[in-house]
């Protein structure tokens, strides 16, 4: 268990943003969430801010043998080679089962699962679970996914006219978050940075913390849909194929 130093005063301590939260991230064999495979996963359980200003957190990580070769382009991002995954990784079905069980447990308890670009990680997880004939998170819940909190979706809505890219590294720089030593692109470091960005974002935009927990999913789905429609129109105007799915957090028809 590690302690997260307080850098921001608490806002709306009775809101979902005050915790508990469960951060989630994956590293994979590629960029297609329906075709590529899980390599690593991380969950960061972050508790409410205490009287001393700290937020306790527990980090759990997995290394899986995805059962396929890991392309060099993916290894260049997250540092896991095919040889290492085969030598040190656990069978991917075991990892998927444990990750899915933890996510389902959190969602069933109404604990928000926080993931940057959540549509990618959740789509990949559901596709991988189905591929390995394991119950999906939705099947475990008996309903749709949620609550999920995606800082990327939120940032696009609350600061929609800001220029520049919105990768996690960009949001870290904008919101003054300093990732742990070693930088981003390991799942556990990315999760901690994502939670810190969300904390800073909720401080900068306190209206985020006031969104009722029951409305989180619908609010973000509408925000993503508005952005996707606008971005697809932008692509059309430039003669490019509009290819952004307006559905969130899973693609249409999944």
Secondary structure as UniProt FT lines:
FT   STRAND          2..4
FT   TURN            13..14
FT   HELIX           16..18
FT   STRAND          21..28
FT   TURN            33..35
FT   STRAND          38..49
FT   TURN            51..52
FT   STRAND          55..65
FT   HELIX           72..78
FT   HELIX           82..88
FT   STRAND          90..91
FT   HELIX           92..108
FT   TURN            109..110
FT   STRAND          112..114
FT   TURN            116..117
FT   HELIX           118..131
FT   TURN            132..133
FT   HELIX           137..141
FT   STRAND          148..149
FT   HELIX           151..158
FT   TURN            159..161
FT   HELIX           168..175
FT   TURN            181..182
FT   HELIX           187..204
FT   TURN            206..210
FT   HELIX           213..215
FT   HELIX           216..237
FT   TURN            238..239
FT   TURN            252..253
//
